[in-house]
């Protein structure tokens, strides 16, 4: 199994995306050779009352094999990575969590020009072409 840490953007693309980006996201989610790791996602969908979206994410989360708990060291690692690469705070936490879990890759829907692709802590791959 390939332990894959999913950036929130991949799950959002799978649920809300259209066309090719949605198809690529769903291919990843349906890949039987992958085990998934996650950190967060539900707060905004819950806040805005998007019940179907919450149900979609919860169905995915039921199959997640590894969850990152944000201890102090993870937050320190995220801050250090954000300082070196210009990552936003949540992206830095995702990168640090993926690295801490030993994920083979972090999948994102972010364009390759975005700062998340600068990290060297974990291999980052985009589902965008």
C-alpha positions in Angstrom: 0.0 0.0 0.0 1.1 3.5 -0.8 0.5 5.8 2.3 -0.8 8.9 0.7 -1.5 12.1 2.6 -4.3 14.1 0.9 -4.4 17.8 0.9 -8.0 19.1 1.5 -8.1 20.4 -2.1 -8.2 16.8 -3.5 -11.3 15.9 -1.4 -12.9 19.2 -2.3 -12.2 18.6 -6.0 -13.7 15.1 -5.7 -16.9 16.5 -4.2 -17.3 19.9 -5.8 -15.0 19.8 -8.8 -16.1 19.4 -12.4 -14.6 17.8 -15.4 -11.1 16.4 -15.5 -10.1 17.6 -12.1 -13.0 15.8 -10.4 -12.2 12.6 -12.4 -8.6 12.7 -11.4 -9.5 13.2 -7.7 -12.0 10.3 -7.8 -9.3 8.1 -9.5 -7.0 8.7 -6.5 -9.8 8.1 -4.0 -10.8 4.8 -5.7 -7.2 3.6 -6.1 -7.0 0.2 -4.2 -3.2 0.5 -3.9 -3.5 3.5 -1.6 -4.0 3.9 2.2 -4.8 7.5 3.2 -3.7 9.8 5.9 -5.5 13.1 6.9 -5.4 16.0 9.3 -8.7 18.0 8.9 -11.4 19.2 6.6 -14.9 19.1 8.1 -15.2 22.4 9.9 -16.2 24.7 7.0 -18.6 22.2 5.5 -20.3 21.8 8.9 -20.3 25.5 9.5 -22.1 26.2 6.3 -24.6 23.3 6.8 -23.5 21.4 3.6 -24.8 18.0 4.9 -24.2 16.1 1.7 -20.6 17.3 1.5 -20.0 16.4 5.2 -21.4 12.9 4.5 -19.0 12.5 1.5 -16.0 13.5 3.6 -17.1 11.3 6.6 -17.4 8.3 4.3 -13.9 8.9 3.1 -12.6 9.5 6.6 -14.1 6.1 7.7 -11.4 4.4 5.5 -8.4 6.6 6.5 -5.7 4.5 8.0 -3.5 7.2 9.7 -4.5 10.4 11.4 -2.0 13.1 12.3 -2.5 14.5 15.8 -1.0 18.0 15.9 1.4 17.8 18.9 3.7 20.6 19.7 6.6 19.1 17.7 4.4 18.9 14.6 3.5 22.6 15.0 7.1 23.5 15.4 8.0 21.5 12.3 5.2 23.2 10.3 6.4 26.6 11.4 10.0 25.8 10.3 8.8 24.5 6.9 6.5 27.5 6.4 9.4 29.9 7.2 11.7 28.1 4.7 9.2 27.7 1.8 6.6 30.4 2.2 3.8 27.9 2.9 0.5 29.1 4.4 -0.1 27.8 7.9 -2.5 25.0 7.0 -0.4 23.8 4.1 2.6 23.7 6.4 0.7 21.6 8.9 -0.3 19.2 6.1 3.3 18.9 5.0 4.6 18.4 8.5 1.9 15.8 9.2 2.5 13.9 6.0 6.2 13.8 6.8 5.6 12.7 10.5 3.4 9.9 9.3 6.0 8.7 6.7 3.6 9.3 3.8 5.0 8.3 0.4 3.4 11.4 -1.1 1.1 14.4 -0.4 -1.5 14.8 -3.1 -2.9 18.2 -3.8 -5.1 20.0 -6.3 -2.8 23.0 -6.0 -1.1 24.2 -9.2 2.6 23.4 -9.4 3.4 27.1 -9.1 2.1 27.1 -5.5 4.4 27.1 -2.5 3.4 23.7 -1.3 5.5 22.2 -4.2 8.6 23.8 -2.7 8.8 21.5 0.3 11.4 18.7 0.4 10.0 17.0 3.5 7.6 14.9 1.5 7.0 14.3 -2.2 4.2 16.6 -3.4 2.2 15.7 -6.5 -0.7 17.6 -8.0 -3.8 16.1 -9.6 -3.8 19.1 -12.0 -2.2 18.6 -15.4 
